[in-house]
């Protein structure tokens, strides 16, 4: 996966945030904007090419206050 393509997808709204992801965000007292910010400023640290139904990756980034965050 290519981080620039993921950033383009985030900026154009071509992302699917699952109900489980929304629950995790809420449980961690974050906002979806925090996740999107961290992706836009993050880096891929692991690829999962065999994930179903689509390949995925683990992204390490930071929210605006500097706290680290991992996103899949």
C-alpha positions as a Markdown table, in Angstrom:
| # | Residue | x | y | z |
|---|---|---|---|---|
| 1 | Unk | 0.0 | 0.0 | 0.0 |
| 2 | Unk | 1.0 | 3.6 | -0.6 |
| 3 | Unk | 0.5 | 6.2 | 2.1 |
| 4 | Unk | -0.1 | 8.9 | -0.6 |
| 5 | Unk | -3.0 | 7.0 | -2.1 |
| 6 | Unk | -4.5 | 6.5 | 1.4 |
| 7 | Unk | -4.2 | 10.2 | 2.1 |
| 8 | Unk | -5.9 | 11.0 | -1.2 |
| 9 | Unk | -8.7 | 8.7 | -0.3 |
| 10 | Unk | -9.1 | 10.3 | 3.1 |
| 11 | Unk | -9.1 | 13.8 | 1.7 |
| 12 | Unk | -11.7 | 12.9 | -1.0 |
| 13 | Unk | -13.9 | 11.0 | 1.5 |
| 14 | Unk | -13.4 | 7.6 | -0.1 |
| 15 | Unk | -13.0 | 5.8 | 3.2 |
| 16 | Unk | -15.3 | 3.4 | 5.0 |
| 17 | Unk | -15.4 | 3.8 | 8.7 |
| 18 | Unk | -17.0 | 0.7 | 10.2 |
| 19 | Unk | -19.3 | 0.6 | 13.2 |
| 20 | Unk | -16.5 | -1.1 | 15.1 |
| 21 | Unk | -14.0 | 1.6 | 14.2 |
| 22 | Unk | -16.5 | 4.3 | 15.3 |
| 23 | Unk | -16.9 | 2.5 | 18.6 |
| 24 | Unk | -13.1 | 2.2 | 19.1 |
| 25 | Unk | -12.8 | 6.0 | 18.4 |
| 26 | Unk | -15.5 | 6.8 | 20.9 |
| 27 | Unk | -14.0 | 4.4 | 23.5 |
| 28 | Unk | -10.6 | 6.0 | 23.1 |
| 29 | Unk | -12.2 | 9.5 | 23.4 |
| 30 | Unk | -11.0 | 10.5 | 20.0 |
| 31 | Unk | -12.7 | 12.1 | 17.0 |
| 32 | Unk | -12.6 | 10.8 | 13.5 |
| 33 | Unk | -10.8 | 14.0 | 12.6 |
| 34 | Unk | -8.0 | 12.9 | 15.0 |
| 35 | Unk | -7.7 | 9.6 | 13.0 |
| 36 | Unk | -7.7 | 11.4 | 9.7 |
| 37 | Unk | -5.1 | 14.0 | 10.9 |
| 38 | Unk | -2.9 | 11.1 | 12.1 |
| 39 | Unk | -3.2 | 9.3 | 8.8 |
| 40 | Unk | -2.4 | 12.5 | 6.8 |
| 41 | Unk | 0.8 | 12.9 | 8.9 |
| 42 | Unk | 1.6 | 9.3 | 9.5 |
| 43 | Unk | 3.5 | 6.4 | 8.0 |
| 44 | Unk | 2.7 | 2.8 | 7.1 |
| 45 | Unk | 4.5 | 0.5 | 9.5 |
| 46 | Unk | 3.0 | -2.8 | 8.5 |
| 47 | Unk | 1.1 | -4.0 | 5.4 |
| 48 | Unk | -1.6 | -6.7 | 5.5 |
| 49 | Unk | -2.0 | -7.6 | 1.8 |
| 50 | Unk | -4.1 | -10.7 | 2.5 |
| 51 | Unk | -6.7 | -9.0 | 4.6 |
| 52 | Unk | -10.3 | -9.5 | 3.5 |
| 53 | Unk | -12.3 | -8.1 | 1.9 |
| 54 | Unk | -9.5 | -5.7 | 1.0 |
| 55 | Unk | -5.8 | -5.3 | 1.8 |
| 56 | Unk | -5.1 | -3.1 | 4.7 |
| 57 | Unk | -2.1 | -1.6 | 6.6 |
| 58 | Unk | -1.1 | -0.3 | 10.0 |
| 59 | Unk | -0.4 | 3.4 | 10.1 |
| 60 | Unk | 1.5 | 5.2 | 12.9 |
| 61 | Unk | 0.8 | 8.9 | 13.3 |
| 62 | Unk | 0.1 | 11.5 | 15.9 |
| 63 | Unk | -3.0 | 13.6 | 16.7 |
| 64 | Unk | -2.7 | 17.3 | 16.8 |
| 65 | Unk | -1.7 | 17.4 | 20.5 |
| 66 | Unk | 1.2 | 15.0 | 19.7 |
| 67 | Unk | -0.2 | 11.8 | 21.2 |
| 68 | Unk | 0.7 | 8.7 | 19.2 |
| 69 | Unk | -2.0 | 6.7 | 17.4 |
| 70 | Unk | -2.1 | 3.5 | 15.4 |
| 71 | Unk | -4.8 | 3.0 | 12.7 |
| 72 | Unk | -5.7 | 0.1 | 10.4 |
